[in-house]
Amino acid sequence: MLPSHHAAATAVAAVPLLKRGKSPFWVGLFAAAAVLIDADHYAAYVLRIGDLSLNRAYWFHRRRGSHPYRLHRPAVLVDLHRPLHAPGVLAALALLSRRFPALWPIVAGMLFHRLLDYAWSVGGVWGAIRRAASRPSPK
């Protein structure tokens, strides 16, 4: 999912949060975390490619995202390519937010981001399966 997609979905999600009485500051932290979690994609690009260009990193990941969906084993606890997306990191932050409630909007934003990522992946895989199933079989 592209950062612009995350930003748009987060803007839509912010409306009910504000209507339910969350402060603009809380919603701002939620929104920032929901979008800026993707900074780990940039860090992975810099470490892997050795290039500091934000523009080239964006297009690198954009090209990788346009590949046909391939099933891969998701990270269970740690993710070396996207450490902020790792379930272990998110779980640790969620536990930490119980002790430090000020972290909760950040954790909520990161979890919202991952929910969007999972939904995007499932939708992409489902679309690939449907396209493959609709192709005429070779004789």
N, CA, C and O atoms as CSV, one atom per row, in Angstrom:
chain,resi,resn,atom,element,x,y,z
A,1,MET,N,N,0.847,-1.163,0.000
A,1,MET,CA,C,0.000,0.000,0.000
A,1,MET,C,C,0.897,1.232,0.000
A,1,MET,O,O,1.886,1.291,0.732
A,2,LEU,N,N,0.555,2.188,-0.803
A,2,LEU,CA,C,1.369,3.400,-0.911
A,2,LEU,C,C,1.115,4.354,0.265
A,2,LEU,O,O,0.046,4.322,0.874
A,3,PRO,N,N,2.099,5.198,0.579
A,3,PRO,CA,C,1.892,6.167,1.658
A,3,PRO,C,C,0.670,7.061,1.415
A,3,PRO,O,O,-0.021,7.436,2.361
A,4,SER,N,N,0.407,7.399,0.162
A,4,SER,CA,C,-0.770,8.230,-0.119
A,4,SER,C,C,-2.058,7.482,0.222
A,4,SER,O,O,-3.024,8.091,0.681
A,5,HIS,N,N,-2.080,6.163,0.001
A,5,HIS,CA,C,-3.253,5.369,0.373
A,5,HIS,C,C,-3.413,5.343,1.891
A,5,HIS,O,O,-4.523,5.463,2.410
A,6,HIS,N,N,-2.287,5.184,2.600
A,6,HIS,CA,C,-2.340,5.192,4.065
A,6,HIS,C,C,-2.814,6.544,4.575
A,6,HIS,O,O,-3.618,6.615,5.504
A,7,ALA,N,N,-2.320,7.609,3.973
A,7,ALA,CA,C,-2.727,8.955,4.405
A,7,ALA,C,C,-4.218,9.173,4.176
A,7,ALA,O,O,-4.899,9.731,5.037
A,8,ALA,N,N,-4.733,8.743,3.030
A,8,ALA,CA,C,-6.159,8.924,2.739
A,8,ALA,C,C,-7.024,8.107,3.699
A,8,ALA,O,O,-8.010,8.616,4.230
A,9,ALA,N,N,-6.660,6.845,3.922
A,9,ALA,CA,C,-7.435,6.000,4.828
A,9,ALA,C,C,-7.375,6.535,6.260
A,9,ALA,O,O,-8.360,6.470,6.995
A,10,THR,N,N,-6.226,7.055,6.644
A,10,THR,CA,C,-6.074,7.601,7.990
A,10,THR,C,C,-6.910,8.869,8.153
A,10,THR,O,O,-7.488,9.098,9.215
A,11,ALA,N,N,-6.975,9.686,7.115
A,11,ALA,CA,C,-7.810,10.895,7.168
A,11,ALA,C,C,-9.280,10.516,7.348
A,11,ALA,O,O,-10.007,11.161,8.104
A,12,VAL,N,N,-9.707,9.471,6.652
A,12,VAL,CA,C,-11.091,9.000,6.808
A,12,VAL,C,C,-11.309,8.466,8.222
A,12,VAL,O,O,-12.352,8.720,8.825
A,13,ALA,N,N,-10.337,7.730,8.753
A,13,ALA,CA,C,-10.456,7.171,10.107
A,13,ALA,C,C,-10.425,8.257,11.180
A,13,ALA,O,O,-10.967,8.065,12.268
A,14,ALA,N,N,-9.802,9.387,10.887
A,14,ALA,CA,C,-9.690,10.458,11.880
A,14,ALA,C,C,-11.041,11.092,12.192
A,14,ALA,O,O,-11.260,11.556,13.311
A,15,VAL,N,N,-11.936,11.117,11.231
A,15,VAL,CA,C,-13.227,11.789,11.425
A,15,VAL,C,C,-14.021,11.167,12.578
A,15,VAL,O,O,-14.434,11.895,13.481
A,16,PRO,N,N,-14.250,9.842,12.582
A,16,PRO,CA,C,-14.994,9.290,13.719
A,16,PRO,C,C,-14.238,9.394,15.047
A,16,PRO,O,O,-14.859,9.481,16.107
A,17,LEU,N,N,-12.908,9.386,14.996
A,17,LEU,CA,C,-12.141,9.546,16.236
A,17,LEU,C,C,-12.399,10.920,16.842
A,17,LEU,O,O,-12.589,11.045,18.051
A,18,LEU,N,N,-12.404,11.946,16.001
A,18,LEU,CA,C,-12.685,13.300,16.483
A,18,LEU,C,C,-14.123,13.409,16.973
A,18,LEU,O,O,-14.389,14.044,17.993
A,19,LYS,N,N,-15.040,12.794,16.253
A,19,LYS,CA,C,-16.454,12.852,16.662
A,19,LYS,C,C,-16.697,12.110,17.968
A,19,LYS,O,O,-17.631,12.439,18.699
A,20,ARG,N,N,-15.876,11.120,18.270
A,20,ARG,CA,C,-16.028,10.374,19.527
A,20,ARG,C,C,-15.320,11.064,20.694
A,20,ARG,O,O,-15.284,10.536,21.806
A,21,GLY,N,N,-14.761,12.240,20.433
A,21,GLY,CA,C,-14.206,13.029,21.527
A,21,GLY,C,C,-12.706,12.950,21.708
A,21,GLY,O,O,-12.171,13.513,22.663
A,22,LYS,N,N,-12.008,12.259,20.804
A,22,LYS,CA,C,-10.545,12.251,20.908
A,22,LYS,C,C,-10.023,13.647,20.592
A,22,LYS,O,O,-10.547,14.336,19.716
A,23,SER,N,N,-9.000,14.048,21.306
A,23,SER,CA,C,-8.455,15.390,21.100
A,23,SER,C,C,-7.748,15.469,19.750
A,23,SER,O,O,-7.266,14.456,19.244
A,24,PRO,N,N,-7.682,16.655,19.167
A,24,PRO,CA,C,-6.943,16.800,17.914
A,24,PRO,C,C,-5.479,16.352,18.045
A,24,PRO,O,O,-4.903,15.827,17.093
A,25,PHE,N,N,-4.889,16.559,19.216
A,25,PHE,CA,C,-3.510,16.123,19.429
A,25,PHE,C,C,-3.427,14.596,19.360
A,25,PHE,O,O,-2.537,14.052,18.706
A,26,TRP,N,N,-4.359,13.901,20.038
A,26,TRP,CA,C,-4.410,12.435,20.022
A,26,TRP,C,C,-4.558,11.943,18.596
A,26,TRP,O,O,-3.838,11.044,18.164
A,27,VAL,N,N,-5.500,12.537,17.860
A,27,VAL,CA,C,-5.749,12.121,16.472
A,27,VAL,C,C,-4.532,12.436,15.598
A,27,VAL,O,O,-4.217,11.682,14.677
A,28,GLY,N,N,-3.857,13.538,15.882
A,28,GLY,CA,C,-2.641,13.868,15.135
A,28,GLY,C,C,-1.541,12.842,15.343
A,28,GLY,O,O,-0.860,12.456,14.392
A,29,LEU,N,N,-1.362,12.395,16.588
A,29,LEU,CA,C,-0.373,11.347,16.864
A,29,LEU,C,C,-0.754,10.040,16.173
A,29,LEU,O,O,0.092,9.362,15.590
A,30,PHE,N,N,-2.038,9.699,16.249
A,30,PHE,CA,C,-2.540,8.500,15.568
A,30,PHE,C,C,-2.231,8.576,14.075
A,30,PHE,O,O,-1.697,7.629,13.498
A,31,ALA,N,N,-2.566,9.696,13.455
A,31,ALA,CA,C,-2.378,9.857,12.009
A,31,ALA,C,C,-0.892,9.838,11.637
A,31,ALA,O,O,-0.506,9.206,10.655
A,32,ALA,N,N,-0.073,10.521,12.411
A,32,ALA,CA,C,1.363,10.534,12.120
A,32,ALA,C,C,1.943,9.130,12.191
A,32,ALA,O,O,2.711,8.728,11.317
A,33,ALA,N,N,1.580,8.387,13.226
A,33,ALA,CA,C,2.098,7.019,13.374
A,33,ALA,C,C,1.588,6.117,12.259
A,33,ALA,O,O,2.324,5.263,11.766
A,34,ALA,N,N,0.324,6.303,11.857
A,34,ALA,CA,C,-0.267,5.455,10.819
A,34,ALA,C,C,0.407,5.636,9.469
A,34,ALA,O,O,0.372,4.732,8.634
A,35,VAL,N,N,1.011,6.776,9.246
A,35,VAL,CA,C,1.672,7.037,7.961
A,35,VAL,C,C,3.188,6.910,8.077
A,35,VAL,O,O,3.834,6.324,7.208
A,36,LEU,N,N,3.751,7.453,9.140
A,36,LEU,CA,C,5.211,7.505,9.255
A,36,LEU,C,C,5.854,6.180,9.648
A,36,LEU,O,O,7.080,6.071,9.639
A,37,ILE,N,N,5.068,5.184,9.989
A,37,ILE,CA,C,5.620,3.853,10.257
A,37,ILE,C,C,6.385,3.350,9.029
A,37,ILE,O,O,7.311,2.549,9.157
A,38,ASP,N,N,6.000,3.817,7.850
A,38,ASP,CA,C,6.672,3.384,6.623
A,38,ASP,C,C,8.091,3.926,6.483
A,38,ASP,O,O,8.765,3.640,5.493
A,39,ALA,N,N,8.553,4.704,7.461
A,39,ALA,CA,C,9.943,5.168,7.426
A,39,ALA,C,C,10.907,3.984,7.441
A,39,ALA,O,O,12.037,4.102,6.968
A,40,ASP,N,N,10.472,2.847,7.980
A,40,ASP,CA,C,11.366,1.693,7.984
A,40,ASP,C,C,11.600,1.142,6.578
A,40,ASP,O,O,12.610,0.479,6.340
A,41,HIS,N,N,10.685,1.405,5.645
A,41,HIS,CA,C,10.931,1.021,4.250
A,41,HIS,C,C,12.136,1.808,3.713
A,41,HIS,O,O,13.000,1.260,3.029
A,42,TYR,N,N,12.169,3.102,4.040
A,42,TYR,CA,C,13.286,3.945,3.605
A,42,TYR,C,C,14.594,3.468,4.232
A,42,TYR,O,O,15.614,3.364,3.549
A,43,ALA,N,N,14.563,3.180,5.526
A,43,ALA,CA,C,15.777,2.705,6.206
A,43,ALA,C,C,16.262,1.398,5.592
A,43,ALA,O,O,17.465,1.209,5.407
A,44,ALA,N,N,15.338,0.496,5.275
A,44,ALA,CA,C,15.730,-0.772,4.648
A,44,ALA,C,C,16.352,-0.523,3.280
A,44,ALA,O,O,17.320,-1.185,2.906
A,45,TYR,N,N,15.802,0.425,2.536
A,45,TYR,CA,C,16.359,0.764,1.217
A,45,TYR,C,C,17.783,1.301,1.374
A,45,TYR,O,O,18.689,0.884,0.653
A,46,VAL,N,N,17.975,2.213,2.306
A,46,VAL,CA,C,19.302,2.801,2.510
A,46,VAL,C,C,20.310,1.722,2.895
A,46,VAL,O,O,21.423,1.691,2.372
A,47,LEU,N,N,19.918,0.843,3.806
A,47,LEU,CA,C,20.837,-0.212,4.242
A,47,LEU,C,C,21.113,-1.224,3.135
A,47,LEU,O,O,22.234,-1.718,3.010
A,48,ARG,N,N,20.114,-1.528,2.345
A,48,ARG,CA,C,20.253,-2.548,1.300
A,48,ARG,C,C,20.954,-2.014,0.048
A,48,ARG,O,O,21.822,-2.677,-0.521
A,49,ILE,N,N,20.567,-0.813,-0.368
A,49,ILE,CA,C,21.070,-0.247,-1.619
A,49,ILE,C,C,22.236,0.709,-1.383
A,49,ILE,O,O,23.104,0.857,-2.244
A,50,GLY,N,N,22.259,1.355,-0.224
A,50,GLY,CA,C,23.332,2.301,0.077
A,50,GLY,C,C,23.116,3.672,-0.524
A,50,GLY,O,O,24.076,4.416,-0.727
A,51,ASP,N,N,21.875,4.021,-0.813
A,51,ASP,CA,C,21.535,5.291,-1.447
A,51,ASP,C,C,20.625,6.073,-0.505
A,51,ASP,O,O,19.658,5.516,0.015
A,52,LEU,N,N,20.913,7.344,-0.278
A,52,LEU,CA,C,20.119,8.153,0.641
A,52,LEU,C,C,18.974,8.902,-0.038
A,52,LEU,O,O,18.255,9.645,0.630
A,53,SER,N,N,18.788,8.730,-1.326
A,53,SER,CA,C,17.752,9.462,-2.042
A,53,SER,C,C,16.355,8.978,-1.640
A,53,SER,O,O,16.003,7.817,-1.853
A,54,LEU,N,N,15.573,9.879,-1.060
A,54,LEU,CA,C,14.205,9.549,-0.682
A,54,LEU,C,C,13.349,9.271,-1.925
A,54,LEU,O,O,12.503,8.377,-1.925
A,55,ASN,N,N,13.585,10.049,-2.974
A,55,ASN,CA,C,12.830,9.864,-4.218
A,55,ASN,C,C,13.103,8.486,-4.838
A,55,ASN,O,O,12.166,7.783,-5.216
A,56,ARG,N,N,14.375,8.101,-4.941
A,56,ARG,CA,C,14.692,6.780,-5.506
A,56,ARG,C,C,14.194,5.652,-4.613
A,56,ARG,O,O,13.786,4.603,-5.111
A,57,ALA,N,N,14.224,5.856,-3.295
A,57,ALA,CA,C,13.696,4.837,-2.381
A,57,ALA,C,C,12.194,4.668,-2.598
A,57,ALA,O,O,11.687,3.546,-2.602
A,58,TYR,N,N,11.490,5.773,-2.777
A,58,TYR,CA,C,10.047,5.706,-3.023
A,58,TYR,C,C,9.761,4.918,-4.300
A,58,TYR,O,O,8.902,4.037,-4.312
A,59,TRP,N,N,10.479,5.238,-5.367
A,59,TRP,CA,C,10.221,4.551,-6.640
A,59,TRP,C,C,10.685,3.103,-6.613
A,59,TRP,O,O,10.104,2.255,-7.289
A,60,PHE,N,N,11.721,2.813,-5.845
A,60,PHE,CA,C,12.164,1.431,-5.670
A,60,PHE,C,C,11.038,0.599,-5.045
A,60,PHE,O,O,10.697,-0.475,-5.542
A,61,HIS,N,N,10.475,1.103,-3.963
A,61,HIS,CA,C,9.396,0.368,-3.300
A,61,HIS,C,C,8.112,0.386,-4.118
A,61,HIS,O,O,7.326,-0.560,-4.068
A,62,ARG,N,N,7.905,1.439,-4.856
A,62,ARG,CA,C,6.712,1.490,-5.713
A,62,ARG,C,C,6.788,0.409,-6.792
A,62,ARG,O,O,5.793,-0.262,-7.063
A,63,ARG,N,N,7.966,0.235,-7.412
A,63,ARG,CA,C,8.139,-0.824,-8.422
A,63,ARG,C,C,7.981,-2.203,-7.794
A,63,ARG,O,O,7.382,-3.096,-8.392
A,64,ARG,N,N,8.516,-2.377,-6.590
A,64,ARG,CA,C,8.381,-3.676,-5.924
A,64,ARG,C,C,6.928,-3.963,-5.591
A,64,ARG,O,O,6.503,-5.118,-5.617
A,65,GLY,N,N,6.170,-2.938,-5.282
A,65,GLY,CA,C,4.765,-3.112,-4.943
A,65,GLY,C,C,3.894,-3.441,-6.130
A,65,GLY,O,O,2.772,-3.918,-5.960
A,66,SER,N,N,4.392,-3.194,-7.341
A,66,SER,CA,C,3.580,-3.468,-8.521
A,66,SER,C,C,3.772,-4.891,-9.042
A,66,SER,O,O,3.161,-5.271,-10.041
A,67,HIS,N,N,4.611,-5.675,-8.375
A,67,HIS,CA,C,4.782,-7.074,-8.782
A,67,HIS,C,C,3.480,-7.820,-8.557
A,67,HIS,O,O,2.685,-7.446,-7.695
A,68,PRO,N,N,3.262,-8.870,-9.327
A,68,PRO,CA,C,2.100,-9.712,-9.012
A,68,PRO,C,C,2.249,-10.239,-7.584
A,68,PRO,O,O,3.352,-10.529,-7.121
A,69,TYR,N,N,1.145,-10.349,-6.924
A,69,TYR,CA,C,1.190,-10.761,-5.525
A,69,TYR,C,C,1.718,-12.175,-5.407
A,69,TYR,O,O,1.270,-13.093,-6.093
A,70,ARG,N,N,2.679,-12.319,-4.521
A,70,ARG,CA,C,3.248,-13.626,-4.214
A,70,ARG,C,C,2.983,-13.896,-2.749
A,70,ARG,O,O,3.123,-13.014,-1.901
A,71,LEU,N,N,2.604,-15.109,-2.469
A,71,LEU,CA,C,2.434,-15.469,-1.073
A,71,LEU,C,C,3.811,-15.645,-0.447
A,71,LEU,O,O,4.694,-16.266,-1.039
A,72,HIS,N,N,3.984,-15.113,0.717
A,72,HIS,CA,C,5.232,-15.301,1.450
A,72,HIS,C,C,4.888,-15.454,2.915
A,72,HIS,O,O,3.819,-15.052,3.373
A,73,ARG,N,N,5.796,-16.029,3.616
A,73,ARG,CA,C,5.596,-16.240,5.042
A,73,ARG,C,C,5.711,-14.895,5.753
A,73,ARG,O,O,6.754,-14.246,5.665
A,74,PRO,N,N,4.669,-14.465,6.452
A,74,PRO,CA,C,4.756,-13.176,7.140
A,74,PRO,C,C,5.675,-13.260,8.360
A,74,PRO,O,O,5.882,-14.331,8.931
A,75,ALA,N,N,6.206,-12.135,8.734
A,75,ALA,CA,C,7.046,-12.073,9.930
A,75,ALA,C,C,6.192,-12.389,11.146
A,75,ALA,O,O,5.088,-11.866,11.294
A,76,VAL,N,N,6.703,-13.238,12.003
A,76,VAL,CA,C,5.950,-13.623,13.192
A,76,VAL,C,C,6.294,-12.689,14.351
A,76,VAL,O,O,5.397,-12.117,14.971
A,77,LEU,N,N,7.561,-12.534,14.642
A,77,LEU,CA,C,7.952,-11.646,15.733
A,77,LEU,C,C,8.767,-10.460,15.259
A,77,LEU,O,O,8.465,-9.316,15.602
A,78,VAL,N,N,9.805,-10.728,14.467
A,78,VAL,CA,C,10.674,-9.656,13.980
A,78,VAL,C,C,10.656,-9.643,12.463
A,78,VAL,O,O,10.414,-10.662,11.816
A,79,ASP,N,N,10.915,-8.480,11.918
A,79,ASP,CA,C,10.989,-8.315,10.471
A,79,ASP,C,C,12.225,-7.464,10.205
A,79,ASP,O,O,12.241,-6.268,10.499
A,80,LEU,N,N,13.248,-8.081,9.652
A,80,LEU,CA,C,14.511,-7.372,9.441
A,80,LEU,C,C,14.406,-6.297,8.372
A,80,LEU,O,O,15.186,-5.345,8.379
A,81,HIS,N,N,13.454,-6.431,7.450
A,81,HIS,CA,C,13.311,-5.446,6.379
A,81,HIS,C,C,12.404,-4.292,6.789
A,81,HIS,O,O,12.571,-3.169,6.313
A,82,ARG,N,N,11.451,-4.562,7.664
A,82,ARG,CA,C,10.521,-3.531,8.124
A,82,ARG,C,C,10.322,-3.689,9.630
A,82,ARG,O,O,9.281,-4.182,10.064
A,83,PRO,N,N,11.294,-3.283,10.424
A,83,PRO,CA,C,11.226,-3.547,11.864
A,83,PRO,C,C,10.021,-2.913,12.564
A,83,PRO,O,O,9.505,-3.487,13.523
A,84,LEU,N,N,9.566,-1.755,12.112
A,84,LEU,CA,C,8.429,-1.129,12.768
A,84,LEU,C,C,7.116,-1.844,12.461
A,84,LEU,O,O,6.121,-1.641,13.158
A,85,HIS,N,N,7.107,-2.675,11.426
A,85,HIS,CA,C,5.910,-3.426,11.046
A,85,HIS,C,C,5.830,-4.779,11.759
A,85,HIS,O,O,4.813,-5.465,11.656
A,86,ALA,N,N,6.860,-5.163,12.462
A,86,ALA,CA,C,6.939,-6.496,13.064
A,86,ALA,C,C,5.922,-6.657,14.184
A,86,ALA,O,O,5.782,-5.782,15.040
A,87,PRO,N,N,5.214,-7.779,14.172
A,87,PRO,CA,C,4.235,-8.023,15.240
A,87,PRO,C,C,4.858,-7.980,16.642
A,87,PRO,O,O,4.213,-7.520,17.584
A,88,GLY,N,N,6.083,-8.446,16.790
A,88,GLY,CA,C,6.737,-8.404,18.089
A,88,GLY,C,C,6.945,-6.985,18.586
A,88,GLY,O,O,6.733,-6.697,19.764
A,89,VAL,N,N,7.358,-6.103,17.696
A,89,VAL,CA,C,7.557,-4.694,18.063
A,89,VAL,C,C,6.218,-4.058,18.421
A,89,VAL,O,O,6.112,-3.323,19.403
A,90,LEU,N,N,5.193,-4.348,17.612
A,90,LEU,CA,C,3.869,-3.778,17.886
A,90,LEU,C,C,3.313,-4.289,19.215
A,90,LEU,O,O,2.715,-3.526,19.973
A,91,ALA,N,N,3.509,-5.574,19.496
A,91,ALA,CA,C,3.034,-6.131,20.767
A,91,ALA,C,C,3.783,-5.503,21.942
A,91,ALA,O,O,3.179,-5.179,22.965
A,92,ALA,N,N,5.093,-5.333,21.796
A,92,ALA,CA,C,5.878,-4.715,22.870
A,92,ALA,C,C,5.424,-3.274,23.109
A,92,ALA,O,O,5.302,-2.841,24.255
A,93,LEU,N,N,5.177,-2.536,22.033
A,93,LEU,CA,C,4.699,-1.159,22.189
A,93,LEU,C,C,3.311,-1.121,22.821
A,93,LEU,O,O,3.019,-0.241,23.632
A,94,ALA,N,N,2.453,-2.076,22.451
A,94,ALA,CA,C,1.114,-2.135,23.050
A,94,ALA,C,C,1.217,-2.396,24.550
A,94,ALA,O,O,0.500,-1.781,25.339
A,95,LEU,N,N,2.102,-3.302,24.942
A,95,LEU,CA,C,2.303,-3.559,26.366
A,95,LEU,C,C,2.880,-2.334,27.073
A,95,LEU,O,O,2.474,-2.003,28.187
A,96,LEU,N,N,3.811,-1.676,26.430
A,96,LEU,CA,C,4.421,-0.475,27.001
A,96,LEU,C,C,3.395,0.652,27.151
A,96,LEU,O,O,3.472,1.452,28.084
A,97,SER,N,N,2.437,0.704,26.227
A,97,SER,CA,C,1.427,1.758,26.298
A,97,SER,C,C,0.480,1.559,27.491
A,97,SER,O,O,-0.196,2.501,27.906
A,98,ARG,N,N,0.431,0.359,28.033
A,98,ARG,CA,C,-0.363,0.137,29.248
A,98,ARG,C,C,0.284,0.870,30.427
A,98,ARG,O,O,-0.405,1.381,31.309
A,99,ARG,N,N,1.603,0.910,30.423
A,99,ARG,CA,C,2.337,1.608,31.490
A,99,ARG,C,C,2.418,3.101,31.205
A,99,ARG,O,O,2.383,3.920,32.123
A,100,PHE,N,N,2.527,3.448,29.927
A,100,PHE,CA,C,2.643,4.841,29.498
A,100,PHE,C,C,1.513,5.144,28.510
A,100,PHE,O,O,1.715,5.034,27.300
A,101,PRO,N,N,0.336,5.521,28.999
A,101,PRO,CA,C,-0.834,5.713,28.140
A,101,PRO,C,C,-0.646,6.747,27.025
A,101,PRO,O,O,-1.374,6.725,26.033
A,102,ALA,N,N,0.310,7.636,27.182
A,102,ALA,CA,C,0.551,8.632,26.135
A,102,ALA,C,C,1.010,7.979,24.832
A,102,ALA,O,O,0.916,8.589,23.767
A,103,LEU,N,N,1.505,6.747,24.912
A,103,LEU,CA,C,1.943,6.022,23.709
A,103,LEU,C,C,0.777,5.423,22.924
A,103,LEU,O,O,0.935,5.063,21.758
A,104,TRP,N,N,-0.395,5.313,23.560
A,104,TRP,CA,C,-1.495,4.591,22.932
A,104,TRP,C,C,-1.894,5.132,21.559
A,104,TRP,O,O,-2.126,4.318,20.664
A,105,PRO,N,N,-1.993,6.455,21.322
A,105,PRO,CA,C,-2.364,6.894,19.971
A,105,PRO,C,C,-1.331,6.492,18.917
A,105,PRO,O,O,-1.685,6.242,17.765
A,106,ILE,N,N,-0.078,6.432,19.302
A,106,ILE,CA,C,0.971,6.009,18.370
A,106,ILE,C,C,0.809,4.527,18.056
A,106,ILE,O,O,0.877,4.118,16.897
A,107,VAL,N,N,0.596,3.730,19.094
A,107,VAL,CA,C,0.388,2.291,18.893
A,107,VAL,C,C,-0.865,2.059,18.066
A,107,VAL,O,O,-0.858,1.224,17.162
A,108,ALA,N,N,-1.938,2.779,18.357
A,108,ALA,CA,C,-3.184,2.621,17.600
A,108,ALA,C,C,-2.970,2.961,16.128
A,108,ALA,O,O,-3.491,2.272,15.252
A,109,GLY,N,N,-2.211,4.013,15.851
A,109,GLY,CA,C,-1.924,4.377,14.462
A,109,GLY,C,C,-1.107,3.313,13.750
A,109,GLY,O,O,-1.369,2.991,12.591
A,110,MET,N,N,-0.114,2.767,14.447
A,110,MET,CA,C,0.710,1.715,13.843
A,110,MET,C,C,-0.118,0.453,13.585
A,110,MET,O,O,0.029,-0.191,12.547
A,111,LEU,N,N,-0.989,0.106,14.538
A,111,LEU,CA,C,-1.847,-1.066,14.343
A,111,LEU,C,C,-2.841,-0.840,13.204
A,111,LEU,O,O,-3.127,-1.764,12.442
A,112,PHE,N,N,-3.362,0.366,13.084
A,112,PHE,CA,C,-4.257,0.693,11.978
A,112,PHE,C,C,-3.526,0.534,10.644
A,112,PHE,O,O,-4.080,-0.003,9.685
A,113,HIS,N,N,-2.299,0.997,10.594
A,113,HIS,CA,C,-1.480,0.862,9.389
A,113,HIS,C,C,-1.323,-0.612,9.005
A,113,HIS,O,O,-1.497,-0.982,7.843
A,114,ARG,N,N,-0.992,-1.450,9.996
A,114,ARG,CA,C,-0.796,-2.884,9.707
A,114,ARG,C,C,-2.100,-3.542,9.274
A,114,ARG,O,O,-2.096,-4.419,8.410
A,115,LEU,N,N,-3.206,-3.129,9.863
A,115,LEU,CA,C,-4.504,-3.651,9.444
A,115,LEU,C,C,-4.752,-3.315,7.974
A,115,LEU,O,O,-5.225,-4.161,7.215
A,116,LEU,N,N,-4.441,-2.108,7.579
A,116,LEU,CA,C,-4.581,-1.722,6.168
A,116,LEU,C,C,-3.654,-2.556,5.289
A,116,LEU,O,O,-4.057,-3.005,4.215
A,117,ASP,N,N,-2.418,-2.767,5.734
A,117,ASP,CA,C,-1.474,-3.581,4.965
A,117,ASP,C,C,-1.995,-5.006,4.780
A,117,ASP,O,O,-1.932,-5.558,3.682
A,118,TYR,N,N,-2.505,-5.594,5.856
A,118,TYR,CA,C,-3.018,-6.964,5.756
A,118,TYR,C,C,-4.217,-7.022,4.822
A,118,TYR,O,O,-4.328,-7.940,4.009
A,119,ALA,N,N,-5.110,-6.055,4.932
A,119,ALA,CA,C,-6.287,-6.033,4.062
A,119,ALA,C,C,-5.866,-5.883,2.602
A,119,ALA,O,O,-6.436,-6.529,1.723
A,120,TRP,N,N,-4.885,-5.046,2.342
A,120,TRP,CA,C,-4.382,-4.831,0.984
A,120,TRP,C,C,-3.769,-6.129,0.439
A,120,TRP,O,O,-4.006,-6.501,-0.710
A,121,SER,N,N,-2.989,-6.801,1.265
A,121,SER,CA,C,-2.354,-8.056,0.845
A,121,SER,C,C,-3.382,-9.130,0.540
A,121,SER,O,O,-3.300,-9.805,-0.487
A,122,VAL,N,N,-4.342,-9.286,1.423
A,122,VAL,CA,C,-5.372,-10.301,1.206
A,122,VAL,C,C,-6.167,-9.984,-0.056
A,122,VAL,O,O,-6.459,-10.877,-0.851
A,123,GLY,N,N,-6.515,-8.723,-0.237
A,123,GLY,CA,C,-7.240,-8.326,-1.444
A,123,GLY,C,C,-6.431,-8.589,-2.701
A,123,GLY,O,O,-6.979,-9.033,-3.710
A,124,GLY,N,N,-5.136,-8.320,-2.653
A,124,GLY,CA,C,-4.274,-8.554,-3.813
A,124,GLY,C,C,-4.121,-10.023,-4.128
A,124,GLY,O,O,-4.159,-10.417,-5.294
A,125,VAL,N,N,-3.952,-10.830,-3.117
A,125,VAL,CA,C,-3.823,-12.275,-3.332
A,125,VAL,C,C,-5.144,-12.829,-3.855
A,125,VAL,O,O,-5.156,-13.644,-4.778
A,126,TRP,N,N,-6.253,-12.390,-3.271
A,126,TRP,CA,C,-7.566,-12.854,-3.721
A,126,TRP,C,C,-7.792,-12.476,-5.191
A,126,TRP,O,O,-8.306,-13.281,-5.968
A,127,GLY,N,N,-7.409,-11.257,-5.569
A,127,GLY,CA,C,-7.544,-10.835,-6.966
A,127,GLY,C,C,-6.681,-11.677,-7.891
A,127,GLY,O,O,-7.116,-12.035,-8.986
A,128,ALA,N,N,-5.466,-11.997,-7.467
A,128,ALA,CA,C,-4.582,-12.833,-8.281
A,128,ALA,C,C,-5.157,-14.233,-8.448
A,128,ALA,O,O,-5.064,-14.822,-9.525
A,129,ILE,N,N,-5.746,-14.760,-7.393
A,129,ILE,CA,C,-6.358,-16.094,-7.471
A,129,ILE,C,C,-7.547,-16.053,-8.430
A,129,ILE,O,O,-7.706,-16.949,-9.259
A,130,ARG,N,N,-8.368,-15.036,-8.321
A,130,ARG,CA,C,-9.528,-14.921,-9.219
A,130,ARG,C,C,-9.093,-14.787,-10.673
A,130,ARG,O,O,-9.699,-15.395,-11.555
A,131,ARG,N,N,-8.051,-14.000,-10.936
A,131,ARG,CA,C,-7.568,-13.829,-12.316
A,131,ARG,C,C,-7.018,-15.153,-12.835
A,131,ARG,O,O,-7.264,-15.524,-13.983
A,132,ALA,N,N,-6.271,-15.866,-11.988
A,132,ALA,CA,C,-5.710,-17.153,-12.416
A,132,ALA,C,C,-6.825,-18.173,-12.678
A,132,ALA,O,O,-6.738,-18.969,-13.613
A,133,ALA,N,N,-7.853,-18.140,-11.858
A,133,ALA,CA,C,-8.964,-19.099,-12.020
A,133,ALA,C,C,-9.803,-18.798,-13.251
A,133,ALA,O,O,-10.429,-19.698,-13.810
A,134,SER,N,N,-9.822,-17.540,-13.678
A,134,SER,CA,C,-10.657,-17.175,-14.823
A,134,SER,C,C,-9.943,-17.358,-16.163
A,134,SER,O,O,-10.565,-17.234,-17.218
A,135,ARG,N,N,-8.640,-17.652,-16.126
A,135,ARG,CA,C,-7.888,-17.877,-17.369
A,135,ARG,C,C,-8.300,-19.209,-17.980
A,135,ARG,O,O,-8.532,-20.180,-17.260
A,136,PRO,N,N,-8.389,-19.257,-19.285
A,136,PRO,CA,C,-8.701,-20.554,-19.909
A,136,PRO,C,C,-7.549,-21.522,-19.677
A,136,PRO,O,O,-6.381,-21.141,-19.754
A,137,SER,N,N,-7.884,-22.758,-19.397
A,137,SER,CA,C,-6.847,-23.747,-19.137
A,137,SER,C,C,-6.219,-24.195,-20.451
A,137,SER,O,O,-6.920,-24.344,-21.451
A,138,PRO,N,N,-4.902,-24.412,-20.460
A,138,PRO,CA,C,-4.230,-24.860,-21.690
A,138,PRO,C,C,-4.633,-26.304,-22.006
A,138,PRO,O,O,-4.843,-27.118,-21.108
A,139,LYS,N,N,-4.732,-26.591,-23.280
A,139,LYS,CA,C,-5.128,-27.944,-23.703
A,139,LYS,C,C,-3.940,-28.820,-23.925
A,139,LYS,O,O,-4.093,-29.988,-24.283
